[in-house]
């Protein structure tokens, strides 16, 4: 017996046409050639997605996750088309178990996700609600792409080619899980350290095995999509307001803790996957098995006891590891250069209620009205709102540069405009994302030069130099 590649119902092995939907059963068993063909198609779609991304760069700035949403959505659409082309669309008709009932099959990652969500959501929203919504869309697109690919396509293809007996179902789930884990090696090219990437591959392989068993047991692709998306979203909330974080610090204690926790989590996920695939719960999904033997029941009981013991020991080991291991400062990496300042300097908060600001060939008057900053053309009297609320405003005027800067609290960014007095020069307008600004002002160096200066939660001391580059600065005593 096997499943029809179109409607998913059980049919005889040698039939040419399904007696239920009438469609031909033309799938081949040349798994290696099929896999190579799929890889080639993915490479072509990857090149195409980058071309689409580069041509749509101007419309992805609504959220800092805008580019990722577009790229991941293209991948999700790509995998969906491949599912249709490969004849695996029947997975969307499999809804034998509701999503809420499938949570118990993946309880540890669901509990971890809920705890992380409750811990980080309030603080994350305080950064920028637009970025939170963007992150949610991004994670949902990731869930669609990776679950459609690794569970919806790869797992079902492996099962159809390797066989529907209990042993080969487990091998198919394992194969799709290993591919899912190895996919994350590509994060090295995104700037992730080798150590961090290896730890992620170990955890995701275990997670892939667990999600594969959930999909096989529930026959509901949307269950694993939701679990995957919610898990990623909850974890990524911790860094939504930061530029980047390096977890590979080179500190022995930190790396040792990471290795232990990553391996133990992977062991827990693999053990729960085995528990989900115990014979007493999966044989009713096997088309060639009618009833369980006494040996099958005994094997299932042994699997249950062993998996529970592994989960309990691993969980206890994680608790002990977190308790006995000292906290280690994580090194934070930021995508901007550093600069050292020597000599005398002074830092002052500059707050102008009314000021004349030169813009190319016109002069504007900056003033406060109704607790908001406005800019009015001195000649045409045309008025425009600078900020949505009263923020710190900086205007620097010297012989060569005319700089306007203010902090946009709602969007967590410094708006910076620089105009020169050279005819024909275009103004420089840049928005620098700086979450949780603590102070804003001007730093005057010993040479008499003035620059925009600030401090924030992520940047102890920051400055925007004459080249309009944001630097993290240090001071030589």
C-alpha positions in Angstrom: 0.0 0.0 0.0 1.0 3.6 -0.5 -0.5 7.1 -0.6 -1.8 8.8 -3.8 0.5 11.7 -4.7 -2.5 13.9 -5.4 -5.3 13.2 -2.9 -3.3 11.5 -0.2 -5.6 8.4 0.1 -4.3 4.9 0.5 -4.0 3.0 -2.8 -2.5 -0.2 -4.1 1.3 -0.2 -4.9 1.0 -1.1 -8.6 -2.1 1.0 -9.7 -1.6 3.5 -12.5 -4.5 5.7 -11.6 -6.0 6.6 -8.2 -9.5 5.1 -7.8 -10.5 8.1 -5.7 -9.3 11.2 -7.7 -8.6 9.5 -11.0 -5.1 11.1 -11.4 -2.1 9.2 -12.6 0.5 7.9 -10.1 3.7 8.8 -12.0 6.2 9.5 -9.2 9.6 7.8 -9.6 11.8 6.3 -7.0 15.1 7.9 -8.2 15.5 9.9 -5.1 19.1 11.1 -5.8 18.2 12.5 -9.3 15.1 14.1 -7.9 17.0 15.7 -5.1 19.7 17.1 -7.5 17.0 18.5 -9.7 15.4 20.3 -6.8 18.7 21.8 -5.7 19.3 23.2 -9.2 15.8 24.7 -9.2 16.4 26.3 -5.8 19.7 27.8 -7.0 17.9 29.4 -10.0 15.1 30.8 -7.7 17.8 32.1 -5.3 19.4 34.1 -8.1 16.1 35.3 -9.2 15.0 36.4 -5.7 18.2 38.5 -5.3 17.5 40.2 -8.6 13.9 41.0 -7.5 15.3 42.2 -4.1 17.8 44.6 -5.7 15.2 46.1 -8.0 12.7 46.7 -5.1 15.2 48.1 -2.6 13.5 51.5 -2.4 10.2 50.1 -1.0 11.6 47.9 1.8 12.5 50.6 4.3 9.2 50.6 6.3 10.8 48.2 8.8 14.4 47.1 9.3 13.1 43.6 8.5 11.6 44.8 5.2 14.3 43.2 3.0 14.1 39.9 4.9 10.4 39.8 4.5 10.6 40.2 0.8 13.3 37.6 0.3 11.7 35.1 2.6 8.3 35.6 1.0 9.9 34.9 -2.4 11.3 31.7 -1.0 8.0 30.7 0.5 6.3 31.2 -2.9 9.0 29.3 -4.6 8.6 26.3 -2.3 4.8 26.4 -2.7 5.2 26.3 -6.5 7.5 23.4 -6.2 5.0 21.5 -4.0 2.4 22.0 -6.6 4.8 21.0 -9.4 6.0 17.9 -7.5 2.5 16.7 -6.8 2.6 17.2 -3.0 -0.3 19.6 -2.8 -2.3 17.0 -1.0 -0.6 18.0 2.3 -2.8 21.1 2.4 -5.9 18.8 2.6 -4.4 16.9 5.6 -6.1 18.5 8.7 -6.7 15.5 10.8 -5.6 17.1 14.1 -6.3 20.8 15.0 -3.4 23.1 15.6 -4.1 23.5 19.3 -4.0 19.8 19.9 -0.6 19.5 18.2 1.1 21.7 20.8 1.3 18.8 23.3 3.5 16.9 20.7 6.1 19.8 20.7 5.6 21.0 24.3 9.2 22.0 25.2 9.8 24.5 22.3 6.2 25.8 22.7 6.8 26.4 26.5 10.2 28.1 25.7 8.6 30.3 23.1 5.8 31.4 25.5 8.2 32.2 28.3 10.5 34.2 25.9 7.5 36.0 24.4 6.0 37.1 27.8 9.5 38.2 28.9 10.5 40.2 25.9 7.3 41.5 24.2 6.6 44.6 26.3 10.2 45.8 26.0 10.3 45.0 22.3 7.2 47.0 21.6 8.7 50.0 23.4 11.4 50.1 20.7 9.3 50.2 17.6 5.9 48.6 17.0 6.6 48.7 13.2 9.7 46.6 13.7 7.8 44.1 15.9 5.1 43.7 13.3 7.8 43.4 10.6 9.6 40.7 12.7 6.3 38.8 13.0 5.8 38.8 9.3 9.4 37.8 8.7 9.2 34.8 11.1 5.9 33.7 9.6 7.6 33.8 6.1 10.4 31.7 7.6 8.0 29.2 9.0 6.2 28.9 5.7 9.4 28.5 3.7 11.2 26.0 5.9 8.2 23.9 6.8 6.9 23.7 3.3 10.4 22.7 2.2 11.6 20.3 4.9 8.3 18.8 6.1 5.8 19.4 3.3 8.1 18.5 0.5 11.2 16.6 1.7 9.6 14.5 4.3 6.7 13.4 2.2 9.0 12.7 -0.8 11.4 10.6 1.4 8.5 8.6 2.8 7.1 7.9 -0.7 10.4 6.8 -2.0 11.9 4.9 1.0 8.6 3.2 2.2 5.7 3.5 4.6 6.8 1.0 7.2 7.7 2.2 10.7 11.5 1.9 10.2 11.6 3.9 7.0 9.3 6.6 8.3 11.7 7.3 11.1 14.6 7.3 8.6 12.7 9.8 6.4 12.0 12.1 9.3 15.7 11.9 10.3 16.9 12.7 6.8 14.7 15.7 6.5 15.8 16.9 9.9 19.5 16.6 9.0 18.9 18.6 5.9 17.0 21.2 7.9 19.9 21.5 10.3 22.6 21.7 7.7 20.6 24.5 5.9 21.6 26.8 8.7 25.3 26.5 7.9 24.6 29.3 5.3 24.3 31.7 8.2 28.1 31.8 8.3 27.9 33.9 5.1 25.6 36.4 6.9 28.3 37.2 9.5 27.5 34.5 12.1 30.5 32.9 13.8 31.4 29.3 13.0 30.9 28.3 16.7 27.5 29.9 16.9 26.5 28.4 13.5 27.5 24.8 14.6 25.5 25.2 17.8 22.5 26.4 15.8 22.8 23.5 13.4 22.8 21.0 16.3 19.7 22.5 17.8 17.8 22.9 14.6 18.5 19.3 13.6 16.8 18.2 16.8 14.0 20.7 16.3 13.6 19.4 12.7 13.2 15.9 13.9 10.6 16.9 16.5 8.6 19.0 14.0 8.8 16.1 11.5 7.2 13.8 13.9 4.5 16.4 14.8 3.7 16.8 11.1 3.6 13.0 10.5 1.3 12.5 13.5 -1.0 15.4 12.9 -1.0 15.5 9.1 -1.4 19.3 9.6 1.3 21.4 7.9 -0.1 24.6 9.5 0.7 23.2 13.0 4.4 23.0 12.4 4.4 26.4 10.5 2.8 28.1 13.5 5.1 26.4 16.1 8.2 27.2 14.0 7.2 30.9 13.4 6.2 31.5 17.0 9.4 30.0 18.3 11.6 32.1 16.0 9.6 35.3 16.8 9.8 34.8 20.5 13.6 34.3 20.5 14.3 37.1 18.1 12.4 39.6 20.2 15.4 39.7 22.5 17.5 41.5 19.9 14.9 43.5 18.0 16.2 46.9 19.3 19.9 46.0 18.9 22.1 46.2 15.9 23.8 42.8 16.2 25.1 40.5 18.9 28.1 38.2 18.8 27.7 35.1 21.0 31.0 33.6 20.1 33.1 35.6 22.6 36.0 33.2 22.9 35.3 32.9 26.7 35.7 29.2 27.8 32.8 29.3 30.3 30.4 30.9 27.8 31.2 28.5 25.0 31.1 25.5 27.3 27.6 26.5 28.6 26.4 27.0 25.0 27.7 23.6 23.9 26.1 21.8 26.8 22.7 23.5 26.5 22.6 23.2 22.7 23.4 19.5 22.8 21.0 18.8 25.6 18.2 20.7 23.9 18.9 18.7 20.7 18.8 15.4 22.8 15.4 16.5 24.3 14.0 17.2 20.9 15.2 13.9 19.4 13.9 12.0 22.4 10.4 13.6 22.1 10.4 12.9 18.4 11.0 9.2 19.2 8.2 9.4 21.8 5.9 10.8 19.1 6.8 8.0 16.7 6.3 5.1 19.2 4.5 2.3 17.5 1.2 2.5 19.5 0.6 6.0 18.1 1.9 5.7 14.5 0.8 2.3 13.3 -2.6 3.6 12.6 -1.0 5.8 10.0 0.8 3.0 8.2 -1.2 1.6 5.3 0.4 -1.9 5.4 -0.2 -2.6 9.1 -3.6 -3.8 10.4 -3.0 -4.3 14.1 -0.2 -4.3 16.7 1.5 -7.4 17.9 2.5 -8.0 21.5 6.1 -7.3 20.6 5.1 -3.9 19.0 3.3 -2.9 22.2 6.3 -3.9 24.4 8.6 -2.0 22.1 6.4 1.1 22.4 6.4 0.9 26.2 10.2 0.7 26.3 10.4 3.7 24.0 8.1 5.7 26.2 10.1 4.9 29.4 13.5 5.6 27.7 12.4 8.9 26.2 10.9 10.1 29.4 14.2 9.2 31.3 16.3 11.0 28.6 14.1 14.2 28.8 14.2 14.3 32.6 18.0 13.8 32.8 18.7 16.3 30.1 16.3 18.9 31.6 17.9 18.5 35.0 21.4 18.8 33.4 20.4 22.1 31.8 19.1 23.5 35.1 22.4 22.5 36.9 24.5 24.0 34.1 22.8 27.3 34.2 23.1 27.3 38.0 26.8 26.4 38.4 28.1 28.3 35.4 29.1 32.0 36.1 27.6 34.7 34.0 29.9 35.9 31.2 29.6 39.2 29.5 28.6 38.8 25.9 30.5 40.8 23.4 28.3 43.0 21.3 29.2 43.7 17.7 27.9 46.9 16.0 28.1 47.7 12.2 29.8 51.0 12.6 33.4 52.1 13.2 35.0 53.4 16.4 37.0 56.5 16.9 39.2 57.8 19.8 39.1 61.4 20.9 42.1 63.0 22.6 42.7 66.5 24.0 40.2 68.9 25.6 36.5 68.7 24.7 33.2 69.8 26.0 29.8 68.2 25.8 26.6 70.3 25.9 22.9 69.9 25.3 21.8 72.2 22.5 18.1 73.0 22.4 16.9 75.7 20.0 13.5 77.1 20.3 13.9 79.3 17.2 16.7 79.3 14.7 17.5 80.1 11.1 18.6 77.1 9.0 20.1 77.5 5.6 19.0 74.9 3.0 20.7 75.3 -0.4 19.4 78.5 -1.8 16.8 79.3 0.8 16.6 80.0 4.5 14.1 78.3 6.9 13.1 79.4 10.4 12.8 76.5 12.9 10.5 77.1 15.9 8.2 75.3 18.4 4.4 75.5 18.2 2.0 73.3 20.2 4.9 71.3 21.5 6.1 70.4 18.0 9.0 71.6 15.9 8.1 73.3 12.6 10.2 74.6 9.7 9.0 77.6 7.7 10.5 78.9 4.5 11.5 82.5 5.3 10.5 83.8 1.9 7.5 81.7 0.8 6.2 81.2 4.4 5.6 77.5 3.5 5.4 75.5 6.8 6.2 71.9 7.4 6.3 69.8 10.6 9.7 68.5 11.6 8.8 66.0 14.2 5.7 64.3 15.5 6.5 65.3 19.0 8.8 67.7 20.8 12.3 66.2 20.7 15.8 67.5 21.2 16.9 69.5 18.2 20.4 70.3 17.2 21.4 73.0 14.7 25.1 73.4 13.9 26.1 76.4 11.8 29.7 77.1 10.7 31.6 78.4 7.7 31.3 75.3 5.6 28.4 73.2 7.0 24.9 73.7 8.2 23.7 70.7 10.2 20.2 70.0 11.5 19.6 66.9 13.7 16.8 65.7 15.9 15.9 62.4 17.6 12.7 60.8 16.5 11.5 59.0 19.6 8.6 57.2 18.0 10.8 55.5 15.4 14.0 55.3 17.5 16.2 57.1 15.0 18.4 60.2 14.7 17.3 62.3 11.7 20.4 64.1 10.2 20.5 66.7 7.5 23.7 68.4 6.3 23.9 71.3 3.8 27.0 73.0 2.4 27.2 76.5 1.2 28.6 75.4 -2.2 26.2 76.1 -5.0 24.8 72.9 -6.6 25.6 70.6 -3.8 22.7 68.3 -2.7 21.9 68.0 1.0 22.8 64.8 2.8 19.8 63.3 4.6 20.4 60.2 6.7 18.3 58.4 9.4 20.4 56.5 11.9 18.6 53.8 13.9 19.6 54.3 17.5 17.3 52.5 20.0 16.7 54.0 23.5 18.6 57.2 23.2 19.6 58.5 26.7 21.1 61.9 25.9 21.5 64.1 22.8 23.7 67.2 22.2 26.9 68.6 20.7 30.5 67.8 21.4 33.0 70.6 20.8 36.6 69.4 20.3 39.8 71.3 21.2 40.1 72.4 17.5 36.7 74.2 17.8 34.9 71.7 15.6 31.4 70.7 16.7 29.6 67.4 16.0 26.3 65.7 16.9 26.9 63.7 20.1 24.6 61.2 21.9 24.5 58.3 24.4 22.2 55.3 24.3 21.6 51.9 25.8 23.6 50.2 23.0 26.1 53.0 22.3 27.9 54.4 25.4 29.2 57.4 23.4 28.3 58.1 19.8 29.2 60.9 17.4 28.3 61.8 13.8 31.5 63.0 12.2 32.1 65.5 9.4 31.8 62.7 6.9 28.3 62.0 8.1 29.4 58.6 9.5 28.2 57.4 12.9 31.1 56.4 15.2 31.3 54.9 18.6 33.8 57.1 20.4 36.2 56.6 23.3 38.2 59.2 25.2 41.9 59.2 25.8 42.6 60.5 29.3 
